Amino acid sequence: MTAHLLKKGTIVRTNPATEQHGHSSPYDVFAIRKDFPILRQKVYGKPLIYLDNAATAQKPQVVIDTLRRYYERTNSNVHRGVHALSQRATEEFENTREKIRDFIDASDTREIVFVRGTTEGINLIAVSYGDSHVSAGDEVVVSEMEHHSNIVPWQLLCERKGAHLKVIPMNDDGELLIDEYAKLLTPKTKIVSLVYVSNSLGTINPVKQMIEMAHKKGICVVIDGAQAAPHLAVSVRELDCDFYVFSSHKMYGPMGVGVVYGKQELLEKMPPYQGGGDMIKSVTFAKTIYNTLPFKFEAGTPNVGDVLGLGAVVDYLQHIGYPAIAEHERDLLEYATARLSTVDGIRLIGTAKDKLGVVSFVLDGVHPHDLGTIVDREGIAIRTGHHCTQPIMQHYNLPATSRASFGIYNTRDEVDALVASIDKVKEVFK
Ligand code: 7TS
């Protein structure tokens, strides 16, 4: 285990640069950076500055080691072998399910379904729950700031069923209009599906309140937690959402694995999403009996190694502590917002009161792709484009934005480097 993890709970300030900025994070960001081998490299001869964490976050050594150890020592299929490796793989896989249950504070491991990621998770819910609960003329509610993953599966459902998709509007700061939301909740509404934290705007939506409002009318609520998982400790029991979905790769875990949480009483009644091995108790040509939860929703060989990698990163993040992470990232967001606001010609997109981790912006007279390309030459990775949220771009009448998104290893110095590189962009386009 790495040095800073052994120093859990202690305040470590070792870097003069952070002292200089008066940064008072209760953890040592420079020790954390050492856990991420990828950050040691140079890009175009400059130290890599990775500010594209909302797209995918980098992986700490402990995740890489877990994957290597799994494939060197344990690799085997789960739930089916009597041999030692299969039993070990099964035990580690199921122990990780318990770890995830604890991580999101679900009441039972039967409520934790492993999938490929948020996108597959939302599709699972839209098909399995949606097809059995939505009929012609019904309505499904999403918001204007959803990722395409939380729009298209519901559009497909509405097309299949002759139902209608309704959209909660937002204001120009990127905050949902709660009064308008209230009006959309009618006897026709069967599902509300909401993003917790917007990947393009950084807005943290008041999902607890919005879940309560829907539940008062007996409406099921799905929460897209893809951008919340790396930044916020979540209790699904406290939120009382019916479904919660997130991806491992955005929270410093491996790609190709994610989680669907669903309330047991709902999952019990839902039909399987996919058919195949592992999701059955018995098969005859006359009748197939499905497996119990959560296996009913896990057809085929699961992604065992990456699930174990996700378990390792949950330990890692919990060791650092979500409160410390939140404080560090809040400081970065405030610093970046203040610095970018002073740059002539920059307009910030997404200025909600309750925000985290993301600064989207446009620069007068420069297309975001040009900006991104020049910034990249300085070794700085940001994302430019519509961020799979075209309706947000339509709201602001923009083709694209530039987006810097922060993680546990980013520093104020990196924000300074971004601002300096934008000055270079302005020089080029003068
Ligand atoms: N929901 C939100 C809020 C997201 O930000 C993303 C991915 C997804 C769903 C889909 O997650 P996946 O793991 O299934 O792909 N967001 C981004 C992004 O902002 N840039 O690249 C992917």
Boltz pocket constraint, residues with backbone or C-beta under 6 A from the ligand:
constraints:
  - pocket:
      binder: B
      contacts: [[A, 54], [A, 55], [A, 56], [A, 116], [A, 117], [A, 118], [A, 119], [A, 120], [A, 147], [A, 149], [A, 150], [A, 195], [A, 197], [A, 198], [A, 199], [A, 200], [A, 224], [A, 226], [A, 227], [A, 247], [A, 383], [A, 387], [A, 388]]
      max_distance: 6.0
